[in-house]
Amino acid sequence: MYATWRSLKFLIKGPIILLLLFVINVMTHGHWFHWAALGIGIAWVLCLLRVIRAMIVLGGLAALIAYLRNK
C-alpha cells in the first residue's frame, strides 16, 4: 500500500521535477535533458501502472462487496 501511495505522489512530482530540469537545461545550454526525461518518463509510466493496478484491485473488491451485500 505504501508503494502505491508513493507512486501516486510521484505522478504529480515527476512532471514538476522534469519542468525544473528543463528550465535548468535551457539556462545552461546543456544537452543532457533528454536522458533525464527518459529516466523520469520510464519511472512515471511504471508508477502509473502500479496506481492503475491498485485501482483495479480496489474496484474489484468494491464490486465483490456490493455483490455479496445484494445477495
N, CA, C and O atoms as a Maestro MAE file, in Angstrom:
{
 s_m_m2io_version
 :::
 2.0.0
}

f_m_ct {
 s_m_title
 :::
 protein
 m_atom[284] {
  # First column is atom index #
  i_m_mmod_type
  r_m_x_coord
  r_m_y_coord
  r_m_z_coord
  i_m_residue_number
  s_m_chain_name
  s_m_pdb_residue_name
  s_m_pdb_atom_name
  i_m_atomic_number
  :::
  1 25 0.824 -1.194 0.000 1 A "MET " " N  " 7
  2 3 0.000 0.000 0.000 1 A "MET " " CA " 6
  3 2 0.867 1.256 0.000 1 A "MET " " C  " 6
  4 15 0.548 2.251 -0.652 1 A "MET " " O  " 8
  5 25 1.977 1.188 0.751 2 A "TYR " " N  " 7
  6 3 2.860 2.347 0.826 2 A "TYR " " CA " 6
  7 2 3.491 2.652 -0.533 2 A "TYR " " C  " 6
  8 15 3.653 3.812 -0.912 2 A "TYR " " O  " 8
  9 25 3.844 1.591 -1.255 3 A "ALA " " N  " 7
  10 3 4.455 1.791 -2.579 3 A "ALA " " CA " 6
  11 2 3.460 2.449 -3.532 3 A "ALA " " C  " 6
  12 15 3.848 3.283 -4.350 3 A "ALA " " O  " 8
  13 25 2.198 2.086 -3.434 4 A "THR " " N  " 7
  14 3 1.183 2.699 -4.292 4 A "THR " " CA " 6
  15 2 1.008 4.172 -3.947 4 A "THR " " C  " 6
  16 15 0.864 5.004 -4.842 4 A "THR " " O  " 8
  17 25 1.017 4.494 -2.686 5 A "TRP " " N  " 7
  18 3 0.890 5.889 -2.261 5 A "TRP " " CA " 6
  19 2 2.084 6.713 -2.755 5 A "TRP " " C  " 6
  20 15 1.918 7.842 -3.216 5 A "TRP " " O  " 8
  21 25 3.290 6.138 -2.656 6 A "ARG " " N  " 7
  22 3 4.486 6.813 -3.168 6 A "ARG " " CA " 6
  23 2 4.396 7.016 -4.671 6 A "ARG " " C  " 6
  24 15 4.788 8.060 -5.192 6 A "ARG " " O  " 8
  25 25 3.874 6.006 -5.364 7 A "SER " " N  " 7
  26 3 3.722 6.110 -6.819 7 A "SER " " CA " 6
  27 2 2.727 7.205 -7.180 7 A "SER " " C  " 6
  28 15 2.937 7.948 -8.139 7 A "SER " " O  " 8
  29 25 1.657 7.303 -6.425 8 A "LEU " " N  " 7
  30 3 0.661 8.336 -6.675 8 A "LEU " " CA " 6
  31 2 1.261 9.727 -6.495 8 A "LEU " " C  " 6
  32 15 0.979 10.635 -7.277 8 A "LEU " " O  " 8
  33 25 2.085 9.892 -5.467 9 A "LYS " " N  " 7
  34 3 2.742 11.181 -5.258 9 A "LYS " " CA " 6
  35 2 3.724 11.493 -6.379 9 A "LYS " " C  " 6
  36 15 3.856 12.648 -6.783 9 A "LYS " " O  " 8
  37 25 4.422 10.462 -6.893 10 A "PHE " " N  " 7
  38 3 5.391 10.691 -7.963 10 A "PHE " " CA " 6
  39 2 4.710 11.079 -9.265 10 A "PHE " " C  " 6
  40 15 5.308 11.767 -10.092 10 A "PHE " " O  " 8
  41 25 3.466 10.649 -9.459 11 A "LEU " " N  " 7
  42 3 2.738 11.041 -10.661 11 A "LEU " " CA " 6
  43 2 2.534 12.551 -10.717 11 A "LEU " " C  " 6
  44 15 2.369 13.119 -11.796 11 A "LEU " " O  " 8
  45 25 2.545 13.188 -9.573 12 A "ILE " " N  " 7
  46 3 2.427 14.645 -9.510 12 A "ILE " " CA " 6
  47 2 3.810 15.294 -9.485 12 A "ILE " " C  " 6
  48 15 4.037 16.295 -10.164 12 A "ILE " " O  " 8
  49 25 4.726 14.733 -8.711 13 A "LYS " " N  " 7
  50 3 6.056 15.314 -8.574 13 A "LYS " " CA " 6
  51 2 6.915 15.159 -9.831 13 A "LYS " " C  " 6
  52 15 7.708 16.046 -10.149 13 A "LYS " " O  " 8
  53 25 6.767 14.048 -10.545 14 A "GLY " " N  " 7
  54 3 7.602 13.765 -11.708 14 A "GLY " " CA " 6
  55 2 7.584 14.865 -12.758 14 A "GLY " " C  " 6
  56 15 8.647 15.346 -13.150 14 A "GLY " " O  " 8
  57 25 6.403 15.283 -13.231 15 A "PRO " " N  " 7
  58 3 6.383 16.375 -14.227 15 A "PRO " " CA " 6
  59 2 6.935 17.695 -13.705 15 A "PRO " " C  " 6
  60 15 7.516 18.469 -14.466 15 A "PRO " " O  " 8
  61 25 6.758 17.956 -12.414 16 A "ILE " " N  " 7
  62 3 7.301 19.189 -11.836 16 A "ILE " " CA " 6
  63 2 8.826 19.143 -11.843 16 A "ILE " " C  " 6
  64 15 9.479 20.127 -12.188 16 A "ILE " " O  " 8
  65 25 9.387 18.005 -11.463 17 A "ILE " " N  " 7
  66 3 10.843 17.833 -11.493 17 A "ILE " " CA " 6
  67 2 11.350 17.957 -12.924 17 A "ILE " " C  " 6
  68 15 12.375 18.591 -13.176 17 A "ILE " " O  " 8
  69 25 10.633 17.354 -13.849 18 A "LEU " " N  " 7
  70 3 11.032 17.405 -15.252 18 A "LEU " " CA " 6
  71 2 11.010 18.837 -15.788 18 A "LEU " " C  " 6
  72 15 11.901 19.235 -16.539 18 A "LEU " " O  " 8
  73 25 10.010 19.596 -15.407 19 A "LEU " " N  " 7
  74 3 9.946 21.002 -15.826 19 A "LEU " " CA " 6
  75 2 11.117 21.794 -15.251 19 A "LEU " " C  " 6
  76 15 11.717 22.609 -15.951 19 A "LEU " " O  " 8
  77 25 11.443 21.561 -13.995 20 A "LEU " " N  " 7
  78 3 12.577 22.241 -13.366 20 A "LEU " " CA " 6
  79 2 13.886 21.883 -14.081 20 A "LEU " " C  " 6
  80 15 14.715 22.756 -14.336 20 A "LEU " " O  " 8
  81 25 14.066 20.609 -14.400 21 A "LEU " " N  " 7
  82 3 15.270 20.197 -15.120 21 A "LEU " " CA " 6
  83 2 15.329 20.796 -16.516 21 A "LEU " " C  " 6
  84 15 16.408 21.134 -17.003 21 A "LEU " " O  " 8
  85 25 14.175 20.930 -17.166 22 A "PHE " " N  " 7
  86 3 14.139 21.540 -18.483 22 A "PHE " " CA " 6
  87 2 14.579 22.997 -18.423 22 A "PHE " " C  " 6
  88 15 15.344 23.457 -19.270 22 A "PHE " " O  " 8
  89 25 14.093 23.718 -17.421 23 A "VAL " " N  " 7
  90 3 14.477 25.131 -17.265 23 A "VAL " " CA " 6
  91 2 15.982 25.245 -17.016 23 A "VAL " " C  " 6
  92 15 16.643 26.110 -17.591 23 A "VAL " " O  " 8
  93 25 16.520 24.378 -16.166 24 A "ILE " " N  " 7
  94 3 17.959 24.396 -15.899 24 A "ILE " " CA " 6
  95 2 18.730 24.078 -17.174 24 A "ILE " " C  " 6
  96 15 19.755 24.701 -17.448 24 A "ILE " " O  " 8
  97 25 18.248 23.116 -17.953 25 A "ASN " " N  " 7
  98 3 18.917 22.737 -19.193 25 A "ASN " " CA " 6
  99 2 18.937 23.894 -20.188 25 A "ASN " " C  " 6
  100 15 19.952 24.133 -20.843 25 A "ASN " " O  " 8
  101 25 17.828 24.605 -20.304 26 A "VAL " " N  " 7
  102 3 17.764 25.737 -21.230 26 A "VAL " " CA " 6
  103 2 18.682 26.862 -20.760 26 A "VAL " " C  " 6
  104 15 19.353 27.499 -21.572 26 A "VAL " " O  " 8
  105 25 18.713 27.103 -19.465 27 A "MET " " N  " 7
  106 3 19.544 28.191 -18.949 27 A "MET " " CA " 6
  107 2 21.036 27.898 -19.084 27 A "MET " " C  " 6
  108 15 21.834 28.821 -19.243 27 A "MET " " O  " 8
  109 25 21.417 26.633 -19.024 28 A "THR " " N  " 7
  110 3 22.837 26.282 -19.089 28 A "THR " " CA " 6
  111 2 23.263 25.828 -20.483 28 A "THR " " C  " 6
  112 15 24.422 25.474 -20.699 28 A "THR " " O  " 8
  113 25 22.324 25.840 -21.422 29 A "HIS " " N  " 7
  114 3 22.598 25.404 -22.792 29 A "HIS " " CA " 6
  115 2 23.150 23.978 -22.825 29 A "HIS " " C  " 6
  116 15 24.016 23.647 -23.635 29 A "HIS " " O  " 8
  117 25 22.631 23.149 -21.929 30 A "GLY " " N  " 7
  118 3 23.087 21.763 -21.859 30 A "GLY " " CA " 6
  119 2 22.396 20.880 -22.878 30 A "GLY " " C  " 6
  120 15 21.425 21.282 -23.520 30 A "GLY " " O  " 8
  121 25 22.907 19.690 -23.011 31 A "HIS " " N  " 7
  122 3 22.337 18.716 -23.946 31 A "HIS " " CA " 6
  123 2 22.066 17.395 -23.231 31 A "HIS " " C  " 6
  124 15 22.166 16.331 -23.843 31 A "HIS " " O  " 8
  125 25 21.734 17.449 -21.975 32 A "TRP " " N  " 7
  126 3 21.541 16.256 -21.179 32 A "TRP " " CA " 6
  127 2 20.079 16.019 -20.827 32 A "TRP " " C  " 6
  128 15 19.750 14.988 -20.242 32 A "TRP " " O  " 8
  129 25 19.202 16.945 -21.168 33 A "PHE " " N  " 7
  130 3 17.818 16.877 -20.704 33 A "PHE " " CA " 6
  131 2 17.100 15.619 -21.184 33 A "PHE " " C  " 6
  132 15 16.317 15.035 -20.436 33 A "PHE " " O  " 8
  133 25 17.356 15.197 -22.417 34 A "HIS " " N  " 7
  134 3 16.629 14.044 -22.947 34 A "HIS " " CA " 6
  135 2 16.903 12.780 -22.139 34 A "HIS " " C  " 6
  136 15 16.029 11.919 -22.043 34 A "HIS " " O  " 8
  137 25 18.098 12.644 -21.552 35 A "TRP " " N  " 7
  138 3 18.395 11.477 -20.727 35 A "TRP " " CA " 6
  139 2 17.620 11.533 -19.408 35 A "TRP " " C  " 6
  140 15 17.108 10.517 -18.937 35 A "TRP " " O  " 8
  141 25 17.542 12.704 -18.830 36 A "ALA " " N  " 7
  142 3 16.758 12.854 -17.598 36 A "ALA " " CA " 6
  143 2 15.277 12.617 -17.880 36 A "ALA " " C  " 6
  144 15 14.579 11.985 -17.086 36 A "ALA " " O  " 8
  145 25 14.806 13.127 -19.014 37 A "ALA " " N  " 7
  146 3 13.402 12.934 -19.378 37 A "ALA " " CA " 6
  147 2 13.100 11.458 -19.628 37 A "ALA " " C  " 6
  148 15 12.025 10.976 -19.271 37 A "ALA " " O  " 8
  149 25 14.029 10.749 -20.232 38 A "LEU " " N  " 7
  150 3 13.828 9.321 -20.470 38 A "LEU " " CA " 6
  151 2 13.726 8.559 -19.155 38 A "LEU " " C  " 6
  152 15 12.831 7.732 -18.986 38 A "LEU " " O  " 8
  153 25 14.622 8.826 -18.236 39 A "GLY " " N  " 7
  154 3 14.599 8.143 -16.941 39 A "GLY " " CA " 6
  155 2 13.358 8.455 -16.135 39 A "GLY " " C  " 6
  156 15 12.722 7.552 -15.592 39 A "GLY " " O  " 8
  157 25 13.012 9.715 -16.053 40 A "ILE " " N  " 7
  158 3 11.823 10.105 -15.304 40 A "ILE " " CA " 6
  159 2 10.568 9.597 -16.003 40 A "ILE " " C  " 6
  160 15 9.605 9.211 -15.341 40 A "ILE " " O  " 8
  161 25 10.569 9.594 -17.324 41 A "GLY " " N  " 7
  162 3 9.415 9.091 -18.066 41 A "GLY " " CA " 6
  163 2 9.176 7.613 -17.827 41 A "GLY " " C  " 6
  164 15 8.033 7.190 -17.648 41 A "GLY " " O  " 8
  165 25 10.239 6.823 -17.823 42 A "ILE " " N  " 7
  166 3 10.095 5.387 -17.542 42 A "ILE " " CA " 6
  167 2 9.576 5.174 -16.128 42 A "ILE " " C  " 6
  168 15 8.672 4.367 -15.911 42 A "ILE " " O  " 8
  169 25 10.141 5.889 -15.173 43 A "ALA " " N  " 7
  170 3 9.689 5.766 -13.785 43 A "ALA " " CA " 6
  171 2 8.231 6.205 -13.647 43 A "ALA " " C  " 6
  172 15 7.468 5.600 -12.894 43 A "ALA " " O  " 8
  173 25 7.843 7.254 -14.372 44 A "TRP " " N  " 7
  174 3 6.470 7.760 -14.301 44 A "TRP " " CA " 6
  175 2 5.487 6.732 -14.842 44 A "TRP " " C  " 6
  176 15 4.429 6.513 -14.251 44 A "TRP " " O  " 8
  177 25 5.828 6.104 -15.956 45 A "VAL " " N  " 7
  178 3 4.938 5.092 -16.541 45 A "VAL " " CA " 6
  179 2 4.804 3.890 -15.604 45 A "VAL " " C  " 6
  180 15 3.706 3.358 -15.438 45 A "VAL " " O  " 8
  181 25 5.897 3.464 -14.997 46 A "LEU " " N  " 7
  182 3 5.824 2.340 -14.059 46 A "LEU " " CA " 6
  183 2 4.954 2.692 -12.842 46 A "LEU " " C  " 6
  184 15 4.182 1.862 -12.361 46 A "LEU " " O  " 8
  185 25 5.087 3.914 -12.361 47 A "CYS " " N  " 7
  186 3 4.244 4.352 -11.243 47 A "CYS " " CA " 6
  187 2 2.781 4.420 -11.661 47 A "CYS " " C  " 6
  188 15 1.893 4.060 -10.888 47 A "CYS " " O  " 8
  189 25 2.530 4.880 -12.881 48 A "LEU " " N  " 7
  190 3 1.158 4.939 -13.378 48 A "LEU " " CA " 6
  191 2 0.550 3.542 -13.439 48 A "LEU " " C  " 6
  192 15 -0.604 3.351 -13.055 48 A "LEU " " O  " 8
  193 25 1.313 2.571 -13.915 49 A "LEU " " N  " 7
  194 3 0.811 1.193 -13.977 49 A "LEU " " CA " 6
  195 2 0.529 0.633 -12.588 49 A "LEU " " C  " 6
  196 15 -0.444 -0.096 -12.398 49 A "LEU " " O  " 8
  197 25 1.379 0.970 -11.615 50 A "ARG " " N  " 7
  198 3 1.152 0.500 -10.243 50 A "ARG " " CA " 6
  199 2 -0.139 1.099 -9.672 50 A "ARG " " C  " 6
  200 15 -0.906 0.403 -9.007 50 A "ARG " " O  " 8
  201 25 -0.372 2.372 -9.930 51 A "VAL " " N  " 7
  202 3 -1.587 3.030 -9.426 51 A "VAL " " CA " 6
  203 2 -2.829 2.462 -10.119 51 A "VAL " " C  " 6
  204 15 -3.852 2.229 -9.475 51 A "VAL " " O  " 8
  205 25 -2.735 2.242 -11.434 52 A "ILE " " N  " 7
  206 3 -3.877 1.669 -12.158 52 A "ILE " " CA " 6
  207 2 -4.190 0.267 -11.637 52 A "ILE " " C  " 6
  208 15 -5.356 -0.086 -11.463 52 A "ILE " " O  " 8
  209 25 -3.150 -0.530 -11.390 53 A "ARG " " N  " 7
  210 3 -3.362 -1.877 -10.856 53 A "ARG " " CA " 6
  211 2 -4.065 -1.817 -9.492 53 A "ARG " " C  " 6
  212 15 -4.979 -2.599 -9.231 53 A "ARG " " O  " 8
  213 25 -3.644 -0.901 -8.635 54 A "ALA " " N  " 7
  214 3 -4.270 -0.767 -7.321 54 A "ALA " " CA " 6
  215 2 -5.727 -0.334 -7.453 54 A "ALA " " C  " 6
  216 15 -6.582 -0.795 -6.696 54 A "ALA " " O  " 8
  217 25 -6.016 0.558 -8.420 55 A "MET " " N  " 7
  218 3 -7.392 0.999 -8.620 55 A "MET " " CA " 6
  219 2 -8.271 -0.152 -9.118 55 A "MET " " C  " 6
  220 15 -9.429 -0.271 -8.718 55 A "MET " " O  " 8
  221 25 -7.717 -0.995 -9.991 56 A "ILE " " N  " 7
  222 3 -8.480 -2.142 -10.484 56 A "ILE " " CA " 6
  223 2 -8.769 -3.115 -9.352 56 A "ILE " " C  " 6
  224 15 -9.884 -3.626 -9.240 56 A "ILE " " O  " 8
  225 25 -7.778 -3.372 -8.519 57 A "VAL " " N  " 7
  226 3 -7.972 -4.288 -7.391 57 A "VAL " " CA " 6
  227 2 -9.009 -3.737 -6.421 57 A "VAL " " C  " 6
  228 15 -9.898 -4.465 -5.982 57 A "VAL " " O  " 8
  229 25 -8.898 -2.447 -6.084 58 A "LEU " " N  " 7
  230 3 -9.872 -1.854 -5.159 58 A "LEU " " CA " 6
  231 2 -11.271 -1.821 -5.765 58 A "LEU " " C  " 6
  232 15 -12.260 -2.040 -5.064 58 A "LEU " " O  " 8
  233 25 -11.355 -1.548 -7.064 59 A "GLY " " N  " 7
  234 3 -12.653 -1.558 -7.730 59 A "GLY " " CA " 6
  235 2 -13.266 -2.949 -7.741 59 A "GLY " " C  " 6
  236 15 -14.471 -3.107 -7.548 59 A "GLY " " O  " 8
  237 25 -12.435 -3.953 -7.966 60 A "GLY " " N  " 7
  238 3 -12.920 -5.331 -7.928 60 A "GLY " " CA " 6
  239 2 -13.400 -5.729 -6.548 60 A "GLY " " C  " 6
  240 15 -14.424 -6.399 -6.415 60 A "GLY " " O  " 8
  241 25 -12.673 -5.327 -5.524 61 A "LEU " " N  " 7
  242 3 -13.103 -5.621 -4.158 61 A "LEU " " CA " 6
  243 2 -14.408 -4.904 -3.823 61 A "LEU " " C  " 6
  244 15 -15.284 -5.476 -3.173 61 A "LEU " " O  " 8
  245 25 -14.537 -3.671 -4.258 62 A "ALA " " N  " 7
  246 3 -15.778 -2.930 -4.015 62 A "ALA " " CA " 6
  247 2 -16.950 -3.585 -4.736 62 A "ALA " " C  " 6
  248 15 -18.052 -3.658 -4.192 62 A "ALA " " O  " 8
  249 25 -16.718 -4.062 -5.961 63 A "ALA " " N  " 7
  250 3 -17.781 -4.744 -6.706 63 A "ALA " " CA " 6
  251 2 -18.158 -6.057 -6.031 63 A "ALA " " C  " 6
  252 15 -19.337 -6.406 -5.966 63 A "ALA " " O  " 8
  253 25 -17.168 -6.783 -5.532 64 A "LEU " " N  " 7
  254 3 -17.444 -8.044 -4.830 64 A "LEU " " CA " 6
  255 2 -18.247 -7.798 -3.560 64 A "LEU " " C  " 6
  256 15 -19.192 -8.529 -3.267 64 A "LEU " " O  " 8
  257 25 -17.873 -6.780 -2.816 65 A "ILE " " N  " 7
  258 3 -18.611 -6.459 -1.587 65 A "ILE " " CA " 6
  259 2 -20.041 -6.049 -1.918 65 A "ILE " " C  " 6
  260 15 -20.981 -6.471 -1.244 65 A "ILE " " O  " 8
  261 25 -20.207 -5.233 -2.947 66 A "ALA " " N  " 7
  262 3 -21.563 -4.821 -3.351 66 A "ALA " " CA " 6
  263 2 -22.388 -6.032 -3.801 66 A "ALA " " C  " 6
  264 15 -23.574 -6.131 -3.487 66 A "ALA " " O  " 8
  265 25 -21.762 -6.938 -4.525 67 A "TYR " " N  " 7
  266 3 -22.452 -8.152 -4.981 67 A "TYR " " CA " 6
  267 2 -22.882 -9.005 -3.806 67 A "TYR " " C  " 6
  268 15 -24.009 -9.500 -3.771 67 A "TYR " " O  " 8
  269 25 -21.988 -9.179 -2.843 68 A "LEU " " N  " 7
  270 3 -22.300 -10.021 -1.689 68 A "LEU " " CA " 6
  271 2 -23.364 -9.376 -0.798 68 A "LEU " " C  " 6
  272 15 -24.161 -10.093 -0.194 68 A "LEU " " O  " 8
  273 25 -23.397 -8.081 -0.702 69 A "ARG " " N  " 7
  274 3 -24.419 -7.406 0.109 69 A "ARG " " CA " 6
  275 2 -25.800 -7.510 -0.529 69 A "ARG " " C  " 6
  276 15 -26.804 -7.588 0.179 69 A "ARG " " O  " 8
  277 25 -25.861 -7.511 -1.866 70 A "ASN " " N  " 7
  278 3 -27.143 -7.595 -2.544 70 A "ASN " " CA " 6
  279 2 -27.665 -9.017 -2.656 70 A "ASN " " C  " 6
  280 15 -28.817 -9.220 -3.041 70 A "ASN " " O  " 8
  281 25 -26.862 -9.978 -2.335 71 A "LYS " " N  " 7
  282 3 -27.270 -11.366 -2.447 71 A "LYS " " CA " 6
  283 2 -28.224 -11.786 -1.380 71 A "LYS " " C  " 6
  284 15 -28.653 -12.939 -1.354 71 A "LYS " " O  " 8
  :::
 }
 m_bond[283] {
  # First column is bond index #
  i_m_from
  i_m_to
  i_m_order
  :::
  1 1 2 1
  2 2 3 1
  3 3 4 2
  4 3 5 1
  5 5 6 1
  6 6 7 1
  7 7 8 2
  8 7 9 1
  9 9 10 1
  10 10 11 1
  11 11 12 2
  12 11 13 1
  13 13 14 1
  14 14 15 1
  15 15 16 2
  16 15 17 1
  17 17 18 1
  18 18 19 1
  19 19 20 2
  20 19 21 1
  21 21 22 1
  22 22 23 1
  23 23 24 2
  24 23 25 1
  25 25 26 1
  26 26 27 1
  27 27 28 2
  28 27 29 1
  29 29 30 1
  30 30 31 1
  31 31 32 2
  32 31 33 1
  33 33 34 1
  34 34 35 1
  35 35 36 2
  36 35 37 1
  37 37 38 1
  38 38 39 1
  39 39 40 2
  40 39 41 1
  41 41 42 1
  42 42 43 1
  43 43 44 2
  44 43 45 1
  45 45 46 1
  46 46 47 1
  47 47 48 2
  48 47 49 1
  49 49 50 1
  50 50 51 1
  51 51 52 2
  52 51 53 1
  53 53 54 1
  54 54 55 1
  55 55 56 2
  56 55 57 1
  57 57 58 1
  58 58 59 1
  59 59 60 2
  60 59 61 1
  61 61 62 1
  62 62 63 1
  63 63 64 2
  64 63 65 1
  65 65 66 1
  66 66 67 1
  67 67 68 2
  68 67 69 1
  69 69 70 1
  70 70 71 1
  71 71 72 2
  72 71 73 1
  73 73 74 1
  74 74 75 1
  75 75 76 2
  76 75 77 1
  77 77 78 1
  78 78 79 1
  79 79 80 2
  80 79 81 1
  81 81 82 1
  82 82 83 1
  83 83 84 2
  84 83 85 1
  85 85 86 1
  86 86 87 1
  87 87 88 2
  88 87 89 1
  89 89 90 1
  90 90 91 1
  91 91 92 2
  92 91 93 1
  93 93 94 1
  94 94 95 1
  95 95 96 2
  96 95 97 1
  97 97 98 1
  98 98 99 1
  99 99 100 2
  100 99 101 1
  101 101 102 1
  102 102 103 1
  103 103 104 2
  104 103 105 1
  105 105 106 1
  106 106 107 1
  107 107 108 2
  108 107 109 1
  109 109 110 1
  110 110 111 1
  111 111 112 2
  112 111 113 1
  113 113 114 1
  114 114 115 1
  115 115 116 2
  116 115 117 1
  117 117 118 1
  118 118 119 1
  119 119 120 2
  120 119 121 1
  121 121 122 1
  122 122 123 1
  123 123 124 2
  124 123 125 1
  125 125 126 1
  126 126 127 1
  127 127 128 2
  128 127 129 1
  129 129 130 1
  130 130 131 1
  131 131 132 2
  132 131 133 1
  133 133 134 1
  134 134 135 1
  135 135 136 2
  136 135 137 1
  137 137 138 1
  138 138 139 1
  139 139 140 2
  140 139 141 1
  141 141 142 1
  142 142 143 1
  143 143 144 2
  144 143 145 1
  145 145 146 1
  146 146 147 1
  147 147 148 2
  148 147 149 1
  149 149 150 1
  150 150 151 1
  151 151 152 2
  152 151 153 1
  153 153 154 1
  154 154 155 1
  155 155 156 2
  156 155 157 1
  157 157 158 1
  158 158 159 1
  159 159 160 2
  160 159 161 1
  161 161 162 1
  162 162 163 1
  163 163 164 2
  164 163 165 1
  165 165 166 1
  166 166 167 1
  167 167 168 2
  168 167 169 1
  169 169 170 1
  170 170 171 1
  171 171 172 2
  172 171 173 1
  173 173 174 1
  174 174 175 1
  175 175 176 2
  176 175 177 1
  177 177 178 1
  178 178 179 1
  179 179 180 2
  180 179 181 1
  181 181 182 1
  182 182 183 1
  183 183 184 2
  184 183 185 1
  185 185 186 1
  186 186 187 1
  187 187 188 2
  188 187 189 1
  189 189 190 1
  190 190 191 1
  191 191 192 2
  192 191 193 1
  193 193 194 1
  194 194 195 1
  195 195 196 2
  196 195 197 1
  197 197 198 1
  198 198 199 1
  199 199 200 2
  200 199 201 1
  201 201 202 1
  202 202 203 1
  203 203 204 2
  204 203 205 1
  205 205 206 1
  206 206 207 1
  207 207 208 2
  208 207 209 1
  209 209 210 1
  210 210 211 1
  211 211 212 2
  212 211 213 1
  213 213 214 1
  214 214 215 1
  215 215 216 2
  216 215 217 1
  217 217 218 1
  218 218 219 1
  219 219 220 2
  220 219 221 1
  221 221 222 1
  222 222 223 1
  223 223 224 2
  224 223 225 1
  225 225 226 1
  226 226 227 1
  227 227 228 2
  228 227 229 1
  229 229 230 1
  230 230 231 1
  231 231 232 2
  232 231 233 1
  233 233 234 1
  234 234 235 1
  235 235 236 2
  236 235 237 1
  237 237 238 1
  238 238 239 1
  239 239 240 2
  240 239 241 1
  241 241 242 1
  242 242 243 1
  243 243 244 2
  244 243 245 1
  245 245 246 1
  246 246 247 1
  247 247 248 2
  248 247 249 1
  249 249 250 1
  250 250 251 1
  251 251 252 2
  252 251 253 1
  253 253 254 1
  254 254 255 1
  255 255 256 2
  256 255 257 1
  257 257 258 1
  258 258 259 1
  259 259 260 2
  260 259 261 1
  261 261 262 1
  262 262 263 1
  263 263 264 2
  264 263 265 1
  265 265 266 1
  266 266 267 1
  267 267 268 2
  268 267 269 1
  269 269 270 1
  270 270 271 1
  271 271 272 2
  272 271 273 1
  273 273 274 1
  274 274 275 1
  275 275 276 2
  276 275 277 1
  277 277 278 1
  278 278 279 1
  279 279 280 2
  280 279 281 1
  281 281 282 1
  282 282 283 1
  283 283 284 2
  :::
 }
}
